[in-house]
Amino acid sequence: MLESLVYDNIDSEIEKRKHIIGKLSQQKDLMDDIDVFKDYDIEIVIYDKDEKLIYKTIHDLNTTKKLYEITKKLKENTIESVKIGKNTYRLTHFTIDNYHVIIFKNMDRAIKILDTYNDVLVLLYSLTLIFTNGFIYFIVDKNLKNINKLYNDIKEISILDLKPIDSNKYSKEFKEIIEIFNKLLNHIKESYKKEKDFVMILSHEIKTPITTILTDIDITLRKDREKKNYVEALKNIRELAIYMLNIFNVLKNLYLTKENFHPDYKTVNLNQLIERVLKMFENQIKEKNLSVFVDVEEDLTLHTDEVMFQEILQNLISNAIKFNKPSGKLIIKAKKEENKVKITISDTGIGIKEEDLKNIFDEFYKSYNSEGLGLGLSIVKIYSDLLDIKVNIQSQEGVGTSIELILS
């Protein structure tokens, strides 16, 4: 582009001189005012019809002669480049008023500038290639290191330790990818926790019914009995099996489809429910020689989810038996006050330390003197929150514990 611009500019200057010479020749003899061109950087040489040099603006006579000889071979009124020795000239020639006029310009300076510019371009191109390749190598090398680092970090993740990857160790380009990966990891972690909790709590909740079923079977099989005794035992086992199936369905809906879970509210007879739960712990009560006192208003009913509320009673009564003293007392009271039902389950057991009370409903929390997984009261808390039941707990170490349920 620059070369074309330079040549176009010189050609324009040559054409301009040609045009002025044409006008001069129309007004008078060309040689009268030809000296107007002597101070220009465009050179002019004029020969007469006898091939005699009559005017020149260039001092080098040898070059003048050579130019004239060259023009004899060139077509008139065209602009072309010619070479004389090491020099290059841009020229045109034409005949006017018996004069042979040659207009030309030495191109050496312009060519030198163009060559210098070309060298600069080649240098810039080379530097650009080096820089670009270096930059690409740097980026690729950096990204490969990040990929390798990410690969090693992902390899360290296991189902037992789904810890997120620290995005601060990576470049900006990788941070977004890692943040998306961490979100996916959190979803997996939550899903895994849901399934783990489901299995743990299901195991905890069906332990008592299964124990009761096995005890009933053992007692029934100890000796031959009448048909009605076997039928009664089978009815009890069937009832417990249905109860376990209900527990499974509740927990499945609660933990696997929690966002769509809704308690199954209906009218429940509290006396029958308490009797059913106490029957499940009949053997444990006998083993500890506990005295059970039930003081519940006759035909007292609740509007609640039967399976979930039975689970609440089962866990509270289980704890009251487990942590009671031998020959201790288990007291269950319930009464209706205005629009609320208050149920109290008390024991004369080992009690709970004051510093443990604030954490007692946390999942897997166990006080220093407890056994098992520490799930019972956390399950009570989950179900109570879902059923909008208020839970108050009072305990004194060495004296016993009293838990109050308030249902609206």
C-alpha positions in Angstrom: 0.0 0.0 0.0 2.8 2.4 0.9 4.7 1.6 -2.3 1.6 2.2 -4.4 1.0 5.5 -2.6 4.6 6.7 -3.2 4.6 5.8 -6.9 1.1 7.3 -7.4 2.4 10.6 -5.8 5.5 10.8 -8.0 3.4 9.9 -11.1 1.0 12.7 -10.2 3.9 15.2 -10.0 5.2 14.0 -13.4 1.8 14.4 -15.0 1.5 17.8 -13.5 4.7 19.0 -15.1 3.7 17.5 -18.4 0.4 19.4 -18.2 2.2 22.8 -17.5 4.6 22.2 -20.4 1.6 21.6 -22.7 0.0 24.9 -21.6 3.3 26.8 -22.1 3.8 25.5 -25.6 0.3 26.7 -26.5 1.1 30.3 -25.5 4.6 30.8 -26.8 7.7 29.0 -27.6 8.4 26.3 -25.0 12.0 27.4 -24.4 10.9 31.0 -23.4 9.8 30.2 -19.9 11.3 26.7 -19.4 13.4 27.9 -16.5 10.4 27.9 -14.2 11.1 24.2 -13.7 14.7 24.4 -12.6 13.9 24.7 -8.8 11.7 21.6 -8.8 12.7 18.1 -7.7 11.2 16.7 -10.9 13.9 16.8 -13.6 13.3 17.9 -17.2 15.5 17.2 -20.3 14.6 18.6 -23.7 16.1 17.7 -27.1 15.4 19.3 -30.4 14.4 17.6 -33.6 18.0 17.1 -34.5 18.6 15.1 -31.2 20.6 18.0 -29.8 20.3 18.6 -26.1 19.0 22.1 -25.6 17.8 22.0 -21.9 18.4 20.0 -18.7 17.9 20.4 -15.0 20.2 17.6 -14.2 24.0 18.1 -14.1 25.0 14.5 -15.0 25.3 14.6 -18.8 26.0 10.9 -19.0 22.7 10.1 -17.3 20.9 12.5 -19.6 22.2 10.7 -22.7 21.3 7.3 -21.4 17.8 8.4 -20.5 17.3 9.8 -24.0 18.5 6.5 -25.6 16.1 4.5 -23.4 13.1 6.7 -24.3 13.6 5.8 -27.9 12.5 2.3 -27.0 9.6 3.4 -24.8 6.1 4.3 -25.8 5.3 8.1 -25.5 3.0 9.5 -22.8 3.4 6.5 -20.5 5.1 6.5 -17.1 7.5 3.8 -16.4 10.5 2.9 -14.2 13.9 2.5 -15.8 17.3 1.5 -14.3 20.6 3.2 -15.2 23.5 1.6 -13.3 22.5 1.4 -9.6 19.9 4.2 -10.0 16.2 3.9 -10.8 14.2 6.6 -12.5 10.5 7.1 -12.9 9.9 8.8 -16.3 7.6 9.8 -19.2 8.5 11.3 -22.6 6.6 13.0 -25.4 7.1 15.2 -28.5 5.7 18.7 -28.6 6.5 21.6 -30.9 9.4 19.7 -32.5 10.9 19.2 -29.0 11.4 15.9 -27.4 10.7 16.3 -23.7 11.7 13.8 -20.9 10.3 14.3 -17.4 11.7 12.1 -14.7 12.5 11.7 -11.0 15.3 9.7 -9.3 13.6 7.0 -7.2 16.7 6.0 -5.1 15.6 7.9 -2.0 12.0 6.7 -2.3 13.2 3.1 -2.8 15.5 3.3 0.1 12.7 4.5 2.3 10.4 1.7 1.1 13.2 -0.9 1.7 13.7 0.5 5.2 10.0 0.3 5.8 9.9 -3.2 4.4 12.8 -4.2 6.8 10.8 -2.7 9.7 7.7 -4.6 8.6 9.7 -7.9 8.4 11.2 -7.2 11.8 7.8 -6.4 13.3 6.3 -9.5 11.7 9.1 -11.6 13.2 8.8 -10.0 16.6 5.0 -10.5 16.4 5.4 -14.1 15.5 7.9 -14.6 18.4 5.7 -12.7 20.8 2.5 -14.5 19.6 4.1 -17.9 19.8 5.6 -17.1 23.2 2.3 -15.9 24.4 0.5 -18.9 23.1 3.1 -21.2 24.7 2.7 -19.3 28.0 -1.1 -19.6 27.9 -1.1 -23.3 26.8 1.6 -24.2 29.3 -0.3 -22.3 32.1 -3.6 -24.0 31.1 -2.0 -27.4 30.9 -0.6 -26.9 34.4 -4.0 -25.8 35.7 -5.6 -28.9 34.0 -3.1 -31.2 35.6 -3.6 -29.5 39.0 -7.4 -29.8 38.6 -7.0 -33.5 37.6 -5.0 -34.2 40.7 -7.6 -32.3 42.9 -10.5 -34.2 41.4 -8.6 -37.5 41.9 -8.4 -36.8 45.6 -12.2 -36.4 46.0 -13.9 -39.5 47.3 -17.5 -40.3 48.2 -16.4 -40.2 51.9 -14.9 -36.8 51.5 -16.7 -34.6 49.0 -14.7 -31.5 49.8 -15.0 -28.6 47.3 -11.9 -27.6 45.2 -10.3 -24.3 46.3 -10.8 -22.1 43.2 -8.3 -19.5 44.6 -5.4 -21.7 43.5 -6.4 -21.3 39.8 -6.4 -18.6 37.2 -9.5 -16.6 36.5 -10.4 -18.7 33.4 -10.6 -21.8 35.6 -12.4 -20.3 38.5 -15.8 -20.3 36.8 -15.4 -23.9 35.8 -14.4 -24.9 39.3 -17.3 -23.0 40.9 -19.7 -24.8 38.6 -18.0 -28.1 39.5 -18.3 -27.3 43.2 -22.0 -26.6 42.8 -22.4 -30.0 41.2 -20.3 -31.5 44.0 -22.6 -29.9 46.6 -25.7 -31.3 44.9 -24.0 -34.8 45.0 -23.1 -34.2 48.6 -26.6 -33.2 49.5 -28.1 -36.2 47.7 -25.6 -38.5 49.3 -26.3 -37.0 52.7 -30.1 -37.4 52.1 -29.6 -41.1 51.3 -27.2 -41.7 54.2 -29.6 -39.9 56.6 -32.5 -41.9 55.2 -30.7 -45.2 55.8 -29.5 -44.2 59.3 -32.9 -42.9 60.5 -34.8 -45.8 58.9 -32.5 -48.2 60.7 -33.0 -46.4 64.0 -36.8 -46.2 63.6 -37.4 -49.8 62.6 -35.1 -51.2 65.3 -37.8 -51.2 68.0 -40.6 -52.7 65.9 -38.2 -55.5 64.6 -37.1 -56.2 68.2 -40.7 -56.4 69.3 -41.5 -58.8 66.4 -38.6 -61.0 67.2 -39.5 -61.1 71.0 -43.2 -61.9 70.2 -42.0 -64.7 67.9 -39.6 -66.1 70.5 -42.2 -66.1 73.2 -44.8 -67.7 71.0 -42.5 -70.5 69.9 -41.3 -71.4 73.4 -44.1 -73.8 73.9 -47.2 -75.2 72.2 -50.1 -72.8 72.3 -53.7 -72.7 71.3 -54.7 -71.5 67.8 -56.0 -68.2 69.1 -52.6 -67.4 70.7 -50.9 -67.9 67.4 -53.5 -65.8 65.6 -53.1 -63.0 68.2 -49.3 -63.1 67.8 -49.5 -63.0 64.0 -51.9 -60.0 64.2 -49.4 -58.2 66.4 -46.6 -59.0 64.0 -48.7 -57.9 61.0 -49.6 -54.6 62.8 -45.9 -53.9 63.5 -45.0 -54.8 59.9 -47.5 -52.4 58.5 -46.2 -49.8 60.9 -42.6 -50.3 59.6 -43.9 -50.0 56.1 -45.5 -46.7 57.0 -42.3 -45.5 58.6 -40.4 -46.3 55.4 -42.9 -44.4 53.3 -42.8 -41.3 55.5 -39.0 -41.3 55.6 -38.7 -41.9 51.9 -41.0 -38.9 51.2 -39.3 -36.8 53.8 -35.7 -37.4 52.7 -35.8 -38.2 49.0 -38.6 -35.7 48.0 -38.4 -33.3 50.9 -39.6 -30.3 48.8 -42.9 -32.1 48.0 -43.4 -33.6 51.4 -46.7 -33.0 53.3 -47.8 -34.6 56.6 -50.9 -36.9 56.4 -53.1 -35.1 58.9 -56.0 -37.1 60.4 -57.8 -37.6 63.7 -55.8 -39.8 66.1 -56.9 -41.4 69.4 -54.1 -40.6 71.8 -54.9 -43.3 74.3 -54.7 -46.0 71.6 -51.5 -44.6 70.3 -49.8 -44.6 73.7 -51.0 -48.1 74.4 -49.6 -49.3 71.0 -46.2 -47.7 71.7 -46.0 -49.1 75.3 -46.8 -52.5 74.0 -43.7 -52.3 71.8 -41.5 -51.7 74.9 -43.3 -54.2 77.1 -40.3 -56.5 77.6 -37.8 -53.6 78.2 -40.2 -52.2 80.9 -40.4 -55.6 82.6 -36.6 -56.1 82.4 -36.0 -52.8 84.3 -39.0 -53.4 86.6 -40.4 -49.9 85.7 -43.7 -48.6 87.0 -45.7 -47.0 84.2 -48.3 -44.3 85.0 -50.6 -43.1 82.2 -52.9 -40.2 83.0 -54.7 -39.2 79.7 -58.1 -37.8 79.3 -60.5 -40.4 78.0 -61.1 -40.3 74.2 -58.6 -37.4 73.8 -57.9 -37.0 70.1 -55.3 -35.2 68.1 -55.3 -33.8 64.5 -51.8 -34.9 63.3 -49.9 -37.3 61.2 -50.3 -40.7 63.0 -47.1 -42.3 61.8 -44.9 -39.3 62.5 -46.4 -38.6 65.9 -46.1 -42.3 66.9 -42.4 -41.9 66.0 -42.1 -38.9 68.3 -43.7 -40.9 71.2 -41.7 -44.0 70.4 -38.4 -42.1 70.6 -39.3 -40.2 73.8 -40.6 -43.3 75.6 -37.6 -45.3 74.4 -35.2 -42.8 75.9 -37.3 -42.6 79.1 -37.0 -46.4 79.4 -33.3 -46.7 78.3 -32.0 -44.0 80.6 -34.3 -44.8 83.6 -33.1 -46.3 86.8 -34.0 -49.9 87.7 -37.4 -49.9 89.4 -37.9 -46.3 88.3 -41.0 -44.6 87.1 -42.3 -43.7 83.6 -45.1 -41.1 83.7 -47.2 -40.1 80.7 -49.7 -37.3 81.1 -52.0 -35.6 78.6 -54.7 -33.0 78.9 -56.5 -30.5 76.7 -56.2 -26.8 77.7 -58.3 -24.4 75.6 -57.3 -25.2 72.0 -54.1 -26.9 72.8 -53.1 -30.4 73.9 -50.2 -30.8 76.3 -48.4 -34.2 76.6 -45.7 -34.8 79.2 -43.4 -37.8 79.3 -41.3 -38.0 82.5 -38.8 -40.5 83.9 -36.8 -40.9 87.0 -33.5 -41.7 85.2 -30.0 -40.4 85.0 -31.0 -37.0 83.6 -29.1 -34.7 81.3 -26.3 -32.3 82.2 -27.3 -28.6 81.9 -24.5 -27.9 79.3 -25.9 -30.7 77.1 -29.4 -29.5 77.0 -28.8 -26.8 74.3 -27.4 -29.5 72.0 -29.6 -32.4 72.8 -31.7 -32.1 69.6 -28.7 -31.9 67.3 -28.3 -34.8 64.9 -25.8 -37.5 66.1 -25.2 -35.5 69.4 -24.6 -37.7 72.4 -24.0 -36.7 75.9 -21.3 -38.2 78.0 -23.6 -40.9 79.4 -25.6 -41.8 76.3 -25.5 -44.8 74.0 -26.3 -45.4 70.4 -26.1 -42.9 67.5 -27.7 -40.0 69.2 -30.5 -39.9 66.6 -33.6 -40.2 68.7 -34.1 -36.6 69.8 -33.0 -35.2 66.5 -35.8 -37.3 64.9 -38.2 -35.9 67.4 -37.1 -32.4 66.5 -37.5 -33.0 62.7 -41.0 -34.4 63.1 -42.0 -31.8 65.6 -41.0 -29.0 63.3 -42.9 -30.5 60.4 -46.1 -31.0 62.6 -45.7 -27.6 64.3 -45.4 -29.2 67.7 -43.6 -27.2 70.4 -41.1 -29.3 72.5 -39.9 -28.2 76.0 -37.4 -30.2 77.9 -36.4 -30.1 81.6 -33.8 -32.3 83.2 -31.8 -32.6 86.3 -28.8 -34.8 86.5 -29.4 -37.8 88.7 -33.1 -37.0 89.2 -34.7 -37.4 85.8 -36.1 -35.8 82.6 -39.4 -34.4 81.6 -40.3 -33.6 78.0 -43.5 -31.6 77.2 -45.2 -31.6 73.7 -47.6 -28.8 72.9 -50.0 -29.4 69.9 -52.2 -26.6 68.7 
